[in-house]
Amino acid sequence: MPEEKQDNNTDNAYAYLLKVLSKTDDQACLIALLDALLTDKEQTELANRLTIFALLQQGMTQREISAQLGVGIATVSRGAKAFSQHQIDDLLPDIGENIQQ
């Protein structure tokens, strides 16, 4: 039973976070919130994932992305898998135009 309660708490916390993020249009507030929630390393990894999406959308190969970002091919491969599985072209159709490398 404790595991079920934890799962419910996790679901509630995540739903609350999504609600806050969707209603907040104050960039300074969003930055402060992400700084509180994510370590510097996690923020860098998130930025890398978004950049990987952008470069994939622009047609760059996984090896080129790995070399350009200085990350392992496995990191890029995981990003490419997520890109395909989650239809990033539909979710973030202009990411390639908004993230410049």
N, CA, C and O atoms as CSV, one atom per row, in Angstrom:
chain,resi,resn,atom,element,x,y,z
A,1,MET,N,N,0.799,-1.216,0.000
A,1,MET,CA,C,0.000,0.000,0.000
A,1,MET,C,C,0.839,1.278,0.000
A,1,MET,O,O,0.484,2.225,-0.701
A,2,PRO,N,N,1.929,1.344,0.751
A,2,PRO,CA,C,2.713,2.582,0.724
A,2,PRO,C,C,3.187,2.947,-0.679
A,2,PRO,O,O,3.268,4.128,-1.017
A,3,GLU,N,N,3.508,1.925,-1.513
A,3,GLU,CA,C,3.953,2.201,-2.875
A,3,GLU,C,C,2.840,2.859,-3.682
A,3,GLU,O,O,3.098,3.781,-4.455
A,4,GLU,N,N,1.600,2.391,-3.510
A,4,GLU,CA,C,0.460,2.998,-4.199
A,4,GLU,C,C,0.287,4.448,-3.779
A,4,GLU,O,O,0.000,5.311,-4.609
A,5,LYS,N,N,0.460,4.718,-2.486
A,5,LYS,CA,C,0.327,6.092,-1.993
A,5,LYS,C,C,1.420,6.977,-2.585
A,5,LYS,O,O,1.166,8.121,-2.962
A,6,GLN,N,N,2.642,6.439,-2.665
A,6,GLN,CA,C,3.742,7.208,-3.243
A,6,GLN,C,C,3.469,7.513,-4.705
A,6,GLN,O,O,3.684,8.638,-5.155
A,7,ASP,N,N,2.992,6.512,-5.459
A,7,ASP,CA,C,2.668,6.736,-6.865
A,7,ASP,C,C,1.617,7.823,-7.005
A,7,ASP,O,O,1.729,8.675,-7.886
A,8,ASN,N,N,0.609,7.810,-6.163
A,8,ASN,CA,C,-0.438,8.824,-6.195
A,8,ASN,C,C,0.136,10.200,-5.861
A,8,ASN,O,O,-0.208,11.194,-6.500
A,9,ASN,N,N,1.016,10.250,-4.851
A,9,ASN,CA,C,1.651,11.521,-4.494
A,9,ASN,C,C,2.504,12.042,-5.639
A,9,ASN,O,O,2.504,13.239,-5.929
A,10,THR,N,N,3.231,11.141,-6.289
A,10,THR,CA,C,4.061,11.528,-7.426
A,10,THR,C,C,3.189,12.057,-8.556
A,10,THR,O,O,3.495,13.090,-9.152
A,11,ASP,N,N,2.105,11.350,-8.848
A,11,ASP,CA,C,1.181,11.791,-9.899
A,11,ASP,C,C,0.603,13.159,-9.566
A,11,ASP,O,O,0.512,14.028,-10.434
A,12,ASN,N,N,0.214,13.351,-8.316
A,12,ASN,CA,C,-0.357,14.636,-7.899
A,12,ASN,C,C,0.672,15.758,-8.006
A,12,ASN,O,O,0.352,16.859,-8.452
A,13,ALA,N,N,1.896,15.478,-7.598
A,13,ALA,CA,C,2.952,16.489,-7.664
A,13,ALA,C,C,3.242,16.875,-9.109
A,13,ALA,O,O,3.408,18.053,-9.425
A,14,TYR,N,N,3.300,15.877,-9.980
A,14,TYR,CA,C,3.581,16.132,-11.390
A,14,TYR,C,C,2.436,16.915,-12.025
A,14,TYR,O,O,2.665,17.849,-12.793
A,15,ALA,N,N,1.215,16.534,-11.703
A,15,ALA,CA,C,0.041,17.247,-12.232
A,15,ALA,C,C,0.053,18.695,-11.752
A,15,ALA,O,O,-0.270,19.605,-12.517
A,16,TYR,N,N,0.423,18.913,-10.496
A,16,TYR,CA,C,0.501,20.276,-9.966
A,16,TYR,C,C,1.562,21.082,-10.708
A,16,TYR,O,O,1.331,22.235,-11.073
A,17,LEU,N,N,2.728,20.469,-10.929
A,17,LEU,CA,C,3.794,21.159,-11.650
A,17,LEU,C,C,3.336,21.540,-13.051
A,17,LEU,O,O,3.563,22.667,-13.490
A,18,LEU,N,N,2.697,20.620,-13.754
A,18,LEU,CA,C,2.200,20.922,-15.097
A,18,LEU,C,C,1.199,22.067,-15.074
A,18,LEU,O,O,1.207,22.922,-15.960
A,19,LYS,N,N,0.349,22.085,-14.077
A,19,LYS,CA,C,-0.644,23.157,-13.930
A,19,LYS,C,C,0.054,24.507,-13.723
A,19,LYS,O,O,-0.308,25.500,-14.354
A,20,VAL,N,N,1.037,24.534,-12.851
A,20,VAL,CA,C,1.773,25.779,-12.576
A,20,VAL,C,C,2.501,26.249,-13.831
A,20,VAL,O,O,2.432,27.426,-14.184
A,21,LEU,N,N,3.202,25.333,-14.509
A,21,LEU,CA,C,3.953,25.701,-15.705
A,21,LEU,C,C,3.038,26.215,-16.809
A,21,LEU,O,O,3.390,27.156,-17.521
A,22,SER,N,N,1.881,25.612,-16.954
A,22,SER,CA,C,0.972,26.021,-18.034
A,22,SER,C,C,0.313,27.368,-17.764
A,22,SER,O,O,-0.118,28.042,-18.699
A,23,LYS,N,N,0.232,27.762,-16.511
A,23,LYS,CA,C,-0.432,29.025,-16.166
A,23,LYS,C,C,0.539,30.187,-15.971
A,23,LYS,O,O,0.120,31.339,-15.858
A,24,THR,N,N,1.832,29.882,-15.932
A,24,THR,CA,C,2.824,30.914,-15.647
A,24,THR,C,C,3.390,31.470,-16.943
A,24,THR,O,O,3.936,30.736,-17.765
A,25,ASP,N,N,3.249,32.786,-17.111
A,25,ASP,CA,C,3.841,33.414,-18.286
A,25,ASP,C,C,4.953,34.392,-17.909
A,25,ASP,O,O,5.459,35.126,-18.757
A,26,ASP,N,N,5.325,34.393,-16.636
A,26,ASP,CA,C,6.396,35.244,-16.135
A,26,ASP,C,C,7.720,34.484,-16.248
A,26,ASP,O,O,7.968,33.542,-15.496
A,27,GLN,N,N,8.570,34.904,-17.197
A,27,GLN,CA,C,9.813,34.187,-17.453
A,27,GLN,C,C,10.716,34.138,-16.225
A,27,GLN,O,O,11.354,33.115,-15.975
A,28,ALA,N,N,10.781,35.206,-15.467
A,28,ALA,CA,C,11.624,35.218,-14.265
A,28,ALA,C,C,11.139,34.177,-13.254
A,28,ALA,O,O,11.942,33.511,-12.601
A,29,CYS,N,N,9.840,34.049,-13.137
A,29,CYS,CA,C,9.263,33.043,-12.239
A,29,CYS,C,C,9.595,31.636,-12.723
A,29,CYS,O,O,9.951,30.770,-11.924
A,30,LEU,N,N,9.481,31.410,-14.024
A,30,LEU,CA,C,9.806,30.094,-14.578
A,30,LEU,C,C,11.282,29.753,-14.372
A,30,LEU,O,O,11.616,28.614,-14.046
A,31,ILE,N,N,12.150,30.720,-14.558
A,31,ILE,CA,C,13.585,30.499,-14.348
A,31,ILE,C,C,13.844,30.139,-12.895
A,31,ILE,O,O,14.587,29.201,-12.608
A,32,ALA,N,N,13.234,30.881,-11.976
A,32,ALA,CA,C,13.409,30.603,-10.554
A,32,ALA,C,C,12.888,29.212,-10.201
A,32,ALA,O,O,13.513,28.491,-9.423
A,33,LEU,N,N,11.754,28.839,-10.768
A,33,LEU,CA,C,11.178,27.529,-10.497
A,33,LEU,C,C,12.083,26.412,-11.018
A,33,LEU,O,O,12.337,25.437,-10.310
A,34,LEU,N,N,12.567,26.551,-12.249
A,34,LEU,CA,C,13.457,25.530,-12.809
A,34,LEU,C,C,14.785,25.467,-12.058
A,34,LEU,O,O,15.360,24.390,-11.901
A,35,ASP,N,N,15.274,26.621,-11.594
A,35,ASP,CA,C,16.498,26.633,-10.782
A,35,ASP,C,C,16.289,25.875,-9.475
A,35,ASP,O,O,17.197,25.200,-8.991
A,36,ALA,N,N,15.095,25.988,-8.910
A,36,ALA,CA,C,14.795,25.289,-7.665
A,36,ALA,C,C,14.601,23.792,-7.881
A,36,ALA,O,O,14.948,22.985,-7.018
A,37,LEU,N,N,14.052,23.427,-9.025
A,37,LEU,CA,C,13.716,22.029,-9.278
A,37,LEU,C,C,14.866,21.212,-9.864
A,37,LEU,O,O,14.984,20.018,-9.590
A,38,LEU,N,N,15.710,21.854,-10.669
A,38,LEU,CA,C,16.733,21.122,-11.418
A,38,LEU,C,C,18.132,21.570,-11.020
A,38,LEU,O,O,18.379,22.757,-10.810
A,39,THR,N,N,19.039,20.612,-10.920
A,39,THR,CA,C,20.439,20.960,-10.693
A,39,THR,C,C,20.997,21.591,-11.966
A,39,THR,O,O,20.367,21.532,-13.023
A,40,ASP,N,N,22.171,22.189,-11.861
A,40,ASP,CA,C,22.825,22.746,-13.053
A,40,ASP,C,C,23.032,21.658,-14.106
A,40,ASP,O,O,22.827,21.898,-15.296
A,41,LYS,N,N,23.434,20.469,-13.674
A,41,LYS,CA,C,23.658,19.362,-14.604
A,41,LYS,C,C,22.350,18.967,-15.289
A,41,LYS,O,O,22.336,18.737,-16.498
A,42,GLU,N,N,21.268,18.888,-14.545
A,42,GLU,CA,C,19.971,18.537,-15.130
A,42,GLU,C,C,19.506,19.593,-16.127
A,42,GLU,O,O,18.934,19.263,-17.166
A,43,GLN,N,N,19.756,20.866,-15.808
A,43,GLN,CA,C,19.394,21.939,-16.730
A,43,GLN,C,C,20.209,21.832,-18.022
A,43,GLN,O,O,19.678,22.037,-19.113
A,44,THR,N,N,21.492,21.514,-17.892
A,44,THR,CA,C,22.349,21.336,-19.067
A,44,THR,C,C,21.878,20.154,-19.905
A,44,THR,O,O,21.842,20.235,-21.133
A,45,GLU,N,N,21.516,19.055,-19.244
A,45,GLU,CA,C,21.031,17.878,-19.960
A,45,GLU,C,C,19.720,18.169,-20.682
A,45,GLU,O,O,19.505,17.700,-21.800
A,46,LEU,N,N,18.851,18.936,-20.047
A,46,LEU,CA,C,17.590,19.326,-20.683
A,46,LEU,C,C,17.859,20.207,-21.901
A,46,LEU,O,O,17.261,20.013,-22.960
A,47,ALA,N,N,18.756,21.166,-21.747
A,47,ALA,CA,C,19.108,22.042,-22.874
A,47,ALA,C,C,19.735,21.237,-24.004
A,47,ALA,O,O,19.455,21.492,-25.175
A,48,ASN,N,N,20.586,20.261,-23.662
A,48,ASN,CA,C,21.183,19.402,-24.685
A,48,ASN,C,C,20.113,18.600,-25.409
A,48,ASN,O,O,20.165,18.462,-26.631
A,49,ARG,N,N,19.135,18.066,-24.665
A,49,ARG,CA,C,18.070,17.278,-25.297
A,49,ARG,C,C,17.297,18.152,-26.283
A,49,ARG,O,O,16.995,17.717,-27.394
A,50,LEU,N,N,16.979,19.373,-25.883
A,50,LEU,CA,C,16.261,20.283,-26.782
A,50,LEU,C,C,17.104,20.628,-28.007
A,50,LEU,O,O,16.584,20.720,-29.118
A,51,THR,N,N,18.399,20.818,-27.802
A,51,THR,CA,C,19.296,21.117,-28.923
A,51,THR,C,C,19.406,19.915,-29.848
A,51,THR,O,O,19.441,20.075,-31.068
A,52,ILE,N,N,19.461,18.714,-29.281
A,52,ILE,CA,C,19.472,17.499,-30.101
A,52,ILE,C,C,18.209,17.449,-30.950
A,52,ILE,O,O,18.282,17.154,-32.143
A,53,PHE,N,N,17.052,17.730,-30.356
A,53,PHE,CA,C,15.807,17.761,-31.123
A,53,PHE,C,C,15.904,18.762,-32.268
A,53,PHE,O,O,15.518,18.458,-33.397
A,54,ALA,N,N,16.415,19.944,-31.980
A,54,ALA,CA,C,16.513,20.991,-33.002
A,54,ALA,C,C,17.417,20.558,-34.146
A,54,ALA,O,O,17.086,20.754,-35.316
A,55,LEU,N,N,18.559,19.970,-33.805
A,55,LEU,CA,C,19.509,19.565,-34.845
A,55,LEU,C,C,18.989,18.376,-35.651
A,55,LEU,O,O,19.224,18.296,-36.857
A,56,LEU,N,N,18.293,17.462,-35.003
A,56,LEU,CA,C,17.655,16.363,-35.734
A,56,LEU,C,C,16.610,16.912,-36.688
A,56,LEU,O,O,16.502,16.456,-37.827
A,57,GLN,N,N,15.848,17.881,-36.233
A,57,GLN,CA,C,14.814,18.485,-37.064
A,57,GLN,C,C,15.427,19.170,-38.284
A,57,GLN,O,O,14.804,19.238,-39.343
A,58,GLN,N,N,16.648,19.675,-38.128
A,58,GLN,CA,C,17.338,20.337,-39.229
A,58,GLN,C,C,18.047,19.341,-40.141
A,58,GLN,O,O,18.655,19.737,-41.136
A,59,GLY,N,N,17.975,18.044,-39.810
A,59,GLY,CA,C,18.540,17.016,-40.681
A,59,GLY,C,C,19.966,16.604,-40.386
A,59,GLY,O,O,20.569,15.881,-41.180
A,60,MET,N,N,20.519,17.038,-39.273
A,60,MET,CA,C,21.891,16.678,-38.932
A,60,MET,C,C,21.935,15.210,-38.482
A,60,MET,O,O,20.985,14.718,-37.874
A,61,THR,N,N,23.026,14.523,-38.778
A,61,THR,CA,C,23.161,13.124,-38.362
A,61,THR,C,C,23.500,13.050,-36.873
A,61,THR,O,O,23.965,14.015,-36.268
A,62,GLN,N,N,23.248,11.869,-36.310
A,62,GLN,CA,C,23.543,11.677,-34.888
A,62,GLN,C,C,25.034,11.853,-34.597
A,62,GLN,O,O,25.394,12.434,-33.574
A,63,ARG,N,N,25.887,11.370,-35.464
A,63,ARG,CA,C,27.336,11.514,-35.246
A,63,ARG,C,C,27.757,12.993,-35.309
A,63,ARG,O,O,28.592,13.441,-34.523
A,64,GLU,N,N,27.178,13.729,-36.236
A,64,GLU,CA,C,27.481,15.168,-36.327
A,64,GLU,C,C,27.025,15.896,-35.062
A,64,GLU,O,O,27.729,16.767,-34.552
A,65,ILE,N,N,25.857,15.536,-34.566
A,65,ILE,CA,C,25.334,16.168,-33.343
A,65,ILE,C,C,26.244,15.837,-32.165
A,65,ILE,O,O,26.575,16.714,-31.367
A,66,SER,N,N,26.646,14.580,-32.058
A,66,SER,CA,C,27.532,14.156,-30.978
A,66,SER,C,C,28.821,14.972,-30.983
A,66,SER,O,O,29.267,15.451,-29.940
A,67,ALA,N,N,29.408,15.122,-32.155
A,67,ALA,CA,C,30.654,15.885,-32.276
A,67,ALA,C,C,30.434,17.360,-31.971
A,67,ALA,O,O,31.242,17.980,-31.280
A,68,GLN,N,N,29.347,17.924,-32.482
A,68,GLN,CA,C,29.092,19.357,-32.295
A,68,GLN,C,C,28.831,19.702,-30.833
A,68,GLN,O,O,29.316,20.718,-30.335
A,69,LEU,N,N,28.060,18.849,-30.142
A,69,LEU,CA,C,27.698,19.146,-28.751
A,69,LEU,C,C,28.716,18.627,-27.745
A,69,LEU,O,O,28.699,19.016,-26.577
A,70,GLY,N,N,29.601,17.748,-28.205
A,70,GLY,CA,C,30.577,17.167,-27.282
A,70,GLY,C,C,29.938,16.199,-26.296
A,70,GLY,O,O,30.374,16.087,-25.150
A,71,VAL,N,N,28.903,15.501,-26.750
A,71,VAL,CA,C,28.235,14.496,-25.921
A,71,VAL,C,C,28.397,13.137,-26.606
A,71,VAL,O,O,28.697,13.061,-27.798
A,72,GLY,N,N,28.198,12.087,-25.848
A,72,GLY,CA,C,28.337,10.748,-26.382
A,72,GLY,C,C,27.243,10.415,-27.383
A,72,GLY,O,O,26.152,10.986,-27.365
A,73,ILE,N,N,27.570,9.478,-28.249
A,73,ILE,CA,C,26.594,9.048,-29.247
A,73,ILE,C,C,25.378,8.431,-28.575
A,73,ILE,O,O,24.271,8.530,-29.106
A,74,ALA,N,N,25.555,7.791,-27.410
A,74,ALA,CA,C,24.418,7.200,-26.695
A,74,ALA,C,C,23.437,8.286,-26.250
A,74,ALA,O,O,22.225,8.077,-26.290
A,75,THR,N,N,23.949,9.433,-25.831
A,75,THR,CA,C,23.095,10.556,-25.437
A,75,THR,C,C,22.266,11.022,-26.623
A,75,THR,O,O,21.066,11.266,-26.498
A,76,VAL,N,N,22.912,11.141,-27.764
A,76,VAL,CA,C,22.217,11.578,-28.975
A,76,VAL,C,C,21.214,10.514,-29.417
A,76,VAL,O,O,20.106,10.841,-29.843
A,77,SER,N,N,21.598,9.250,-29.318
A,77,SER,CA,C,20.693,8.157,-29.712
A,77,SER,C,C,19.437,8.148,-28.851
A,77,SER,O,O,18.335,7.947,-29.362
A,78,ARG,N,N,19.595,8.367,-27.543
A,78,ARG,CA,C,18.416,8.438,-26.664
A,78,ARG,C,C,17.542,9.624,-27.051
A,78,ARG,O,O,16.315,9.521,-27.049
A,79,GLY,N,N,18.168,10.743,-27.380
A,79,GLY,CA,C,17.409,11.909,-27.830
A,79,GLY,C,C,16.683,11.637,-29.135
A,79,GLY,O,O,15.538,12.054,-29.312
A,80,ALA,N,N,17.345,10.939,-30.052
A,80,ALA,CA,C,16.732,10.614,-31.338
A,80,ALA,C,C,15.555,9.653,-31.144
A,80,ALA,O,O,14.538,9.759,-31.830
A,81,LYS,N,N,15.704,8.721,-30.208
A,81,LYS,CA,C,14.614,7.788,-29.919
A,81,LYS,C,C,13.403,8.553,-29.378
A,81,LYS,O,O,12.274,8.321,-29.810
A,82,ALA,N,N,13.641,9.462,-28.435
A,82,ALA,CA,C,12.547,10.272,-27.882
A,82,ALA,C,C,11.933,11.155,-28.961
A,82,ALA,O,O,10.717,11.343,-29.001
A,83,PHE,N,N,12.778,11.696,-29.833
A,83,PHE,CA,C,12.317,12.544,-30.941
A,83,PHE,C,C,11.298,11.792,-31.785
A,83,PHE,O,O,10.261,12.339,-32.162
A,84,SER,N,N,11.606,10.532,-32.078
A,84,SER,CA,C,10.710,9.713,-32.900
A,84,SER,C,C,9.480,9.251,-32.125
A,84,SER,O,O,8.355,9.360,-32.611
A,85,GLN,N,N,9.699,8.741,-30.933
A,85,GLN,CA,C,8.599,8.177,-30.147
A,85,GLN,C,C,7.541,9.206,-29.775
A,85,GLN,O,O,6.356,8.881,-29.697
A,86,HIS,N,N,7.959,10.431,-29.546
A,86,HIS,CA,C,7.040,11.456,-29.034
A,86,HIS,C,C,6.644,12.490,-30.084
A,86,HIS,O,O,6.094,13.541,-29.753
A,87,GLN,N,N,6.926,12.187,-31.353
A,87,GLN,CA,C,6.550,13.071,-32.458
A,87,GLN,C,C,6.909,14.542,-32.163
A,87,GLN,O,O,6.051,15.425,-32.170
A,88,ILE,N,N,8.187,14.765,-31.910
A,88,ILE,CA,C,8.656,16.104,-31.558
A,88,ILE,C,C,8.382,17.105,-32.672
A,88,ILE,O,O,8.156,18.283,-32.396
A,89,ASP,N,N,8.396,16.660,-33.924
A,89,ASP,CA,C,8.063,17.583,-35.021
A,89,ASP,C,C,6.679,18.189,-34.833
A,89,ASP,O,O,6.450,19.346,-35.188
A,90,ASP,N,N,5.748,17.405,-34.270
A,90,ASP,CA,C,4.398,17.916,-34.015
A,90,ASP,C,C,4.327,18.740,-32.737
A,90,ASP,O,O,3.650,19.767,-32.685
A,91,LEU,N,N,5.043,18.276,-31.692
A,91,LEU,CA,C,4.993,18.967,-30.401
A,91,LEU,C,C,5.758,20.292,-30.411
A,91,LEU,O,O,5.318,21.282,-29.828
A,92,LEU,N,N,6.906,20.289,-31.079
A,92,LEU,CA,C,7.779,21.473,-31.132
A,92,LEU,C,C,8.150,21.740,-32.591
A,92,LEU,O,O,9.311,21.590,-32.970
A,93,PRO,N,N,7.179,22.130,-33.405
A,93,PRO,CA,C,7.410,22.195,-34.855
A,93,PRO,C,C,8.493,23.182,-35.294
A,93,PRO,O,O,9.072,23.015,-36.367
A,94,ASP,N,N,8.770,24.180,-34.504
A,94,ASP,CA,C,9.754,25.187,-34.930
A,94,ASP,C,C,10.971,25.238,-34.023
A,94,ASP,O,O,11.662,26.255,-33.969
A,95,ILE,N,N,11.240,24.147,-33.309
A,95,ILE,CA,C,12.385,24.150,-32.389
A,95,ILE,C,C,13.694,24.407,-33.136
A,95,ILE,O,O,14.583,25.089,-32.626
A,96,GLY,N,N,13.805,23.865,-34.336
A,96,GLY,CA,C,15.029,24.064,-35.113
A,96,GLY,C,C,15.275,25.511,-35.480
A,96,GLY,O,O,16.421,25.926,-35.650
A,97,GLU,N,N,14.209,26.283,-35.604
A,97,GLU,CA,C,14.339,27.704,-35.925
A,97,GLU,C,C,14.611,28.554,-34.691
A,97,GLU,O,O,15.138,29.661,-34.803
A,98,ASN,N,N,14.255,28.044,-33.516
A,98,ASN,CA,C,14.371,28.825,-32.295
A,98,ASN,C,C,15.603,28.518,-31.456
A,98,ASN,O,O,15.964,29.295,-30.572
A,99,ILE,N,N,16.240,27.405,-31.724
A,99,ILE,CA,C,17.464,27.072,-31.002
A,99,ILE,C,C,18.605,27.112,-31.998
A,99,ILE,O,O,18.728,26.233,-32.850
A,100,GLN,N,N,19.421,28.110,-31.892
A,100,GLN,CA,C,20.536,28.302,-32.822
A,100,GLN,C,C,21.790,27.671,-32.272
A,100,GLN,O,O,22.083,27.775,-31.081
A,101,GLN,N,N,22.524,27.017,-33.140
A,101,GLN,CA,C,23.829,26.441,-32.768
A,101,GLN,C,C,24.891,27.162,-33.549
A,101,GLN,O,O,26.075,26.856,-33.408
